[in-house]
Amino acid sequence: MEQYKRTEDCGSLRKTDAGKTVILNGWVNRKRDHGGISFINLRDRYGITQTVVGEDASSELTALVSELHNEYCIAVEGVVRQRPDSMINPEMATGEIEVVIKNLVILNKCDVLPFQIEDKTNASEELRLSYRYLDLRSAGMQKRIRLRHEVVFAVREWMNANGFYEIETPAFIRSTPEGARDYLVPSRLYPGRFYALPQSPQLYKQLLMVSGFDKYFQIARCYRDEDARGDRQPEFTQIDIEMSYVSRDDVLAMTEAFIGHVFKKTLKLDLPPRFKRLTFEEAMEKYGTDKPDLRFDLPLLDFSSYALMGDFQAFKDALESGGAVKALVVPSAAFGSNSAYSRKQIEELEAHAKIYKAQGLAWMRVTGTGTEPVLEGGVSKFFTENHKAIIAGLNAKPGDLILITADIKKKTANVALGAVRSKLGKDLGLCGQDAFEFVWIIDFPLFEYNEEEQRWEAAHHMFSRPQEQYLTTLESDPGPVKGDLYDLVLNGYELASGSIRIHEPELQKRIFSIVGISREEAETRFGFLTNAFKYGAPPHGGIAPGLDRLVMLMAGETSIKEVIAFPKNSFAVNPMDNCPGEVEQKQLDELHLSVIKKE
């Protein structure tokens, strides 16, 4: 093998290398036979090089070539030859040359492939994950994993240049409530006791601030036992960051700078130096979500004043109960227009709205009949006297479709129509594939009320600091309290979440009390943190962008499975090694565990 060790990779040769004797190692990407000449495209991580076996080749070499199939791993020795101008392949980086093979060795054969290794494979996700080591050979997966590497490198580069220390925190920790189920690890030495895998390094990074490290970051592995989906996995990676003596604006500016560096370094894109900002209330009112996709301008509009003018009782009932009536004007989507929505499609939109607890989805279309635009269809008959005011007030045009939701709860009306907005963005192709629209969502409520359990819960987590003006009303009126919380949203996805933290032990105990954690329970679960706060803990705050989600969006994908080397499927199973798996009884006995199987 040593004599066939590669001297070049399959992506590096150029016409300036003509006449050079080289050895290449790689996989057969494609083989083509033309009479007595064989062309073998040889592939490795770096690219593809066309190699040639001519008519004058020895019988031994010709016989070896006849054995080759796709994905055979081979070594070739040959001479670089410049291609004629008419034969140059501009689609390949090495398209100006080819290598004339003198010797060939089959390093390993390949069984019949379960699917063809190509970017546009028809293989199911389950099959791709079962043979992930083959799927990872495809050019698309190779490109995305390389992008992930480059993003991580750019993060470390910027953090190091700006005074941050990379510090690892424990992977075995005490179980603490953080919103999802913990993955538990039983202790062999202490029967009945368990470690937990961290849902985030939250408490430890705060302790690092108490320890005086001032600026910390970590490419942190995190674990949450929750249902998987496109942008969620049982184990994931976040860029964890914490800083001392900072305000919210300091953390936001730092994040904008390092995200800008990452995009410039990896995608050669210049991001704006400052991202847009929306308060939580503004986002909910205008887009129906705290994760708005701003690649398209389709805002939710207040229809309340027009509802009061009309005769549609469902709208009036919602308003009389303290609710809301919201509208969405969809340009050029009415029947008869070029991108029209049929009644069946409107019914599909209504079904989508009902998923988000809407009672229904009313509609009207704007037509150009007569001397001026009028409303037709749907609920338009209930507003016969107000067509002109509605069209002008909503800035609607002929051919536009108006969609309306109403509910006794303003949040339901906003969220349901916001979900319709998001669906329309995808259905109508309004989301530019190469656009990156960042927005900060700020001024979140600190608490959310759990109707089922009749108690207050932390909206993000229990260590976020209330804004100063609410400190005197925390216990008496938790609902309006806003936290020093912030989310970074990119193209409709929550990319990062953070807050200014509580650093005073007494304030932290007040928050525990509001969310129903007794002093005894707080001492048991979080005593090591609150005790640390007694020893001169500095003010601090931080943020944690999701690395998987960031790379997914940068790569133009919609699933983080496409940017993780070995992800789980939608059932939290790895079909390649079939984990989670059973273990031997001996291992269970050592851990003092027994398994109760469901009947």
Disulfide bonds with the S-S distance in Angstrom:
none
